[in-house]
Amino acid sequence: MRTLDFQAAGVSPPMETLDKALGPGNELKGRPRTLIERLFERYLKCLGRPDLVRKSRYFSGAPGKPIETAYRQTYKGKRIYGVRQSLQKLVGNRCPSCGGSRPTELDHHLAKTDYPEFSVLPINLVPYCGGCNGKKSDRQVADPEKAFIHPYLDIVPDVPYLTVAIQQNASVTAQIAFDANAALGSDLLKKRMAHQFETVDVPTQLASEIVEFLEEHADNIAGAGLPDGAPVSSYLASTADRVAARLGHSFWKVAILRALAADAVFCAGGYKALLKP
């Protein structure tokens, strides 16, 4: 989970995007336009939290259907496909929820079935990987501790929030977990992140990537011809620093690299169990 610079996506202002999605001659005017502008202001003020953003009685009826349907215009070849492209470029190659698989789907942070008025507003659209999108329920919750992190509006400090357990038997495994003692500053933020971590099952989401990552670094160590022990530990620690500078201290690969660097058995030659014969 991480904070993204939404402004860097460079998408059009919300009402301009909505007008384009609805199409020429169907733009919102008068009271409906004023109402949705106020609802959007409320959305921003409440950071998109479902326990704070009230559902609109007006747009939950017939007036909301054209907006909900207009979401189809984000599909390839449609009027606002550029919004989807810009947001996917912003997120890059890793899901903002699990930090793993490439985001290929757009999630409605607030579900369009409950909040049709936000169906095409870019700030309510977050690229997720298929696994996280499938596990994030469309049902909105009133419990603030179960509100998913909004990557455009919530501020997630760039500090480690994962623990890693390294186990070595016939091979080497790394099990990640959410750190209940992470210095995230806000107890509510920590509870929300812990809930999201469990809901999308981050360890399972990353399982295959972790295996590949361990094998890759075992190969790198062997290829570098490093003497076992402190040189291996230093190599892993410096690699962790470089990855953290590029992707942040909270990234799961950084957590694993630091755990490997601190694991005496791994550094003393345990990594060889990962090498292909």
LINVENKA-V703774 format. One record per backbone hydrogen bond with DSSP energy under -0.5 kcal/mol. NH is the residue of the N-H (numbers start at 1). CO is the residue of the C=O. If there is no record, write none. Layout:
BEGIN
nh=NH co=CO
nh=NH co=CO
END
This chain:
BEGIN
nh=2 co=96
nh=4 co=151
nh=6 co=4
nh=8 co=5
nh=9 co=6
nh=10 co=7
nh=17 co=13
nh=18 co=14
nh=19 co=15
nh=20 co=16
nh=21 co=17
nh=22 co=18
nh=23 co=19
nh=26 co=23
nh=32 co=29
nh=33 co=29
nh=34 co=30
nh=35 co=31
nh=36 co=32
nh=37 co=33
nh=38 co=34
nh=39 co=35
nh=40 co=36
nh=41 co=37
nh=42 co=38
nh=43 co=39
nh=44 co=40
nh=45 co=41
nh=46 co=42
nh=47 co=44
nh=48 co=43
nh=49 co=46
nh=52 co=49
nh=53 co=49
nh=54 co=52
nh=57 co=55
nh=60 co=56
nh=61 co=58
nh=64 co=61
nh=65 co=61
nh=65 co=62
nh=66 co=62
nh=68 co=64
nh=69 co=65
nh=70 co=66
nh=71 co=68
nh=72 co=69
nh=73 co=70
nh=74 co=71
nh=75 co=72
nh=78 co=75
nh=80 co=73
nh=81 co=78
nh=83 co=80
nh=84 co=80
nh=85 co=81
nh=86 co=82
nh=87 co=83
nh=88 co=84
nh=89 co=85
nh=90 co=86
nh=91 co=87
nh=92 co=88
nh=94 co=91
nh=95 co=101
nh=96 co=127
nh=99 co=95
nh=104 co=128
nh=105 co=128
nh=107 co=105
nh=107 co=126
nh=109 co=107
nh=109 co=124
nh=111 co=109
nh=114 co=111
nh=115 co=111
nh=118 co=115
nh=119 co=116
nh=121 co=118
nh=122 co=120
nh=124 co=121
nh=125 co=122
nh=126 co=107
nh=126 co=124
nh=128 co=105
nh=133 co=129
nh=134 co=130
nh=135 co=131
nh=136 co=132
nh=137 co=135
nh=144 co=142
nh=146 co=143
nh=147 co=144
nh=151 co=149
nh=153 co=150
nh=154 co=150
nh=156 co=154
nh=157 co=155
nh=159 co=157
nh=163 co=177
nh=165 co=175
nh=166 co=164
nh=167 co=165
nh=167 co=173
nh=169 co=171
nh=173 co=167
nh=175 co=165
nh=176 co=174
nh=177 co=163
nh=179 co=161
nh=180 co=178
nh=182 co=179
nh=184 co=182
nh=186 co=184
nh=190 co=186
nh=191 co=187
nh=192 co=188
nh=193 co=189
nh=194 co=190
nh=195 co=191
nh=196 co=192
nh=197 co=193
nh=198 co=194
nh=199 co=195
nh=200 co=196
nh=202 co=197
nh=204 co=201
nh=205 co=201
nh=206 co=202
nh=207 co=203
nh=207 co=204
nh=210 co=206
nh=211 co=207
nh=212 co=208
nh=213 co=209
nh=214 co=210
nh=215 co=211
nh=216 co=212
nh=217 co=213
nh=218 co=214
nh=219 co=215
nh=220 co=216
nh=221 co=217
nh=222 co=218
nh=223 co=219
nh=224 co=220
nh=225 co=221
nh=225 co=222
nh=226 co=221
nh=229 co=267
nh=232 co=227
nh=232 co=229
nh=233 co=229
nh=234 co=230
nh=235 co=231
nh=236 co=232
nh=237 co=233
nh=238 co=234
nh=239 co=235
nh=240 co=236
nh=241 co=237
nh=242 co=238
nh=243 co=239
nh=244 co=240
nh=245 co=241
nh=246 co=242
nh=247 co=243
nh=248 co=244
nh=251 co=248
nh=254 co=251
nh=255 co=251
nh=256 co=252
nh=257 co=253
nh=258 co=254
nh=259 co=255
nh=260 co=256
nh=261 co=257
nh=262 co=258
nh=263 co=260
nh=264 co=262
nh=267 co=263
nh=268 co=264
nh=269 co=266
nh=270 co=265
nh=271 co=266
nh=272 co=269
nh=273 co=270
nh=274 co=271
nh=275 co=272
END
